[in-house]
Amino acid sequence: MNDLQRSIVELKREKDAIILGHNYQRKEVQEISDFLGDSYGLSVQASRTAAKIIVFCGVDFMAESAKILNPEKVVLHPNLRARCPMAAMVDAASLKELKAQHPGAPVVSYVNTSAEVKAESDICCTSANAVKIVQSLPDKKIIFVPDTNLGLYVQRFVKDKEMVFWPGYCPTHVNITRENLERLKEEHPEAEVLVHPECTPDVIDVADHAYSTEGILRHVQTSSKKEFIIGTEENMIHRLSKEAPGKIFYAVPNATCPSMREIALEDVRDSLVKMQYRIELPDDIIIRARVPLERMIRAGRQE
Ligand code: SF4
């Protein structure tokens, strides 16, 4: 650890704070996080922590989810520029219009949505449990927002349901192309190809498996294979290398999320020193958005 990292660890102790870090955070931020994980795992940690302050090193909707699950706690988001472009692709007013066009159809919203959109949803999901959540609903028609690619992945497993999609997508995962994956496969024929379900269907078709980031980690830890091509945000490889030593990982070109990289160590330190930037949400939104998030947590993971 460097001096700045040590001073952050000290500040955490003084203030009774916990740092939750997403798997796509910069390596140096991952190193000072108390918990690393995907959206699902971090939501669970946020719902369980006894710490007074949560510093959320991830994008905007993740910090909001932590606040929704802990309205009495101080939730800090160290850099307000860390905003997920996919979450910004759907808003509550447009979702209400879509609901009016499909009366009675429940809304499954990916956690990559604003608190207002969650407040209009019946249940949330993450890439770790999207199939399980949709399968658990008795309804024949489901509104799924905002990621069409994740929705199309789910549809492979729920052929009996009509899924209504929203034209949202993750700019980072659509940068992962079939051509780049195939080139890597040619260069590393022994490698297993693991991709995220936010990738486009043609990419998922040529992969060996599609998993959430935690699913990818568990797979590489238990697989007898030694080499892996990783089709998700490149920073994930830091965690994989640390927690699956001896395995070899190849990143797919251009798979970087600029929003996730916004948070620097200096932002985390300033966040704890100045208690910035506090997530504040209207009470009625917290009460309504909490229902679909808690339903998701009760449903658990599938992988
Ligand atoms: S990787 Fe995609 S979904 Fe995740 S924060 Fe970045 S843009 Fe949003």
Residues whose N, C-alpha, C, O or C-beta is under 5 A from the ligand:
A	BS01	SF4	V59 C84 P85 M86 C170 P171 T172 C257 S259
